[in-house]
């Protein structure tokens, strides 16, 4: 009998391909997460440095809000439709 070509076993090919696929998926997920975080941080930095369009509360020495509420109750008594 002559020696024929025997099929060689694949060895660790399955394990290596699974590990490579897993690593590529993990890197893709990390890249997407970093991209999302980069967008959030960029937006946050833009809103911190922007001065226009922000609400500025005035500092005055006027009456408090409770004074307006108590006076409004007194004025409603005399009004008749």
C-alpha positions as CSV (number, residue, x, y, z in Angstrom):
1,X,0.0,0.0,0.0
2,X,1.2,3.5,-0.8
3,X,1.0,6.4,1.6
4,X,-1.9,8.7,0.8
5,X,-2.5,12.2,1.9
6,X,-4.2,12.1,5.2
7,X,-6.4,15.0,6.2
8,X,-4.7,17.0,8.9
9,X,-6.7,18.1,12.0
10,X,-7.6,21.7,12.3
11,X,-6.1,22.0,15.7
12,X,-7.0,25.1,17.6
13,X,-8.4,26.9,14.5
14,X,-11.9,27.0,16.1
15,X,-10.7,28.4,19.4
16,X,-8.5,31.0,17.6
17,X,-11.3,32.1,15.4
18,X,-13.8,32.4,18.3
19,X,-11.2,34.4,20.3
20,X,-10.5,36.7,17.4
21,X,-14.3,37.3,16.8
22,X,-14.9,38.0,20.5
23,X,-11.9,40.4,20.6
24,X,-13.1,42.3,17.5
25,X,-16.7,42.6,18.9
26,X,-15.3,43.8,22.3
27,X,-13.1,46.4,20.5
28,X,-16.1,47.6,18.4
29,X,-18.3,48.0,21.5
30,X,-15.6,49.9,23.3
31,X,-15.1,52.2,20.3
32,X,-18.9,52.9,20.1
33,X,-19.0,53.6,23.9
34,X,-16.0,56.0,23.6
35,X,-17.6,57.7,20.7
36,X,-20.8,58.3,22.7
37,X,-18.9,59.5,25.7
38,X,-16.9,61.9,23.5
39,X,-20.1,63.4,22.1
40,X,-21.5,63.9,25.6
41,X,-18.3,65.5,26.9
42,X,-18.1,67.7,23.8
43,X,-21.7,68.9,24.3
44,X,-21.1,69.5,28.0
45,X,-18.0,71.6,27.4
46,X,-19.8,73.7,24.8
47,X,-22.6,74.4,27.2
48,X,-20.2,75.4,30.0
49,X,-18.2,77.8,27.8
50,X,-21.3,79.4,26.3
51,X,-22.5,82.6,28.0
52,X,-25.3,83.7,25.7
53,X,-28.8,82.3,26.2
54,X,-28.4,81.5,29.9
55,X,-31.0,82.7,32.4
56,X,-29.6,85.3,34.8
57,X,-31.5,85.9,37.9
58,X,-31.7,89.5,39.1
59,X,-30.6,90.4,42.6
60,X,-33.0,92.9,44.0
61,X,-34.2,93.9,47.4
62,X,-37.9,93.4,46.6
63,X,-40.5,91.6,48.6
64,X,-40.5,87.9,48.9
65,X,-42.8,85.5,47.0
66,X,-44.8,84.7,50.2
67,X,-45.8,88.4,50.5
68,X,-47.3,88.3,47.0
69,X,-49.3,85.2,47.8
70,X,-50.8,86.5,51.0
71,X,-51.8,89.8,49.3
72,X,-53.4,88.0,46.4
73,X,-55.7,86.2,48.7
74,X,-56.9,89.5,50.3
75,X,-57.6,91.2,47.0
76,X,-59.8,88.4,45.6
77,X,-62.4,88.9,48.4
78,X,-63.7,92.3,47.0
79,X,-63.9,91.2,43.3
80,X,-67.4,90.2,42.2
81,X,-68.3,89.2,38.6
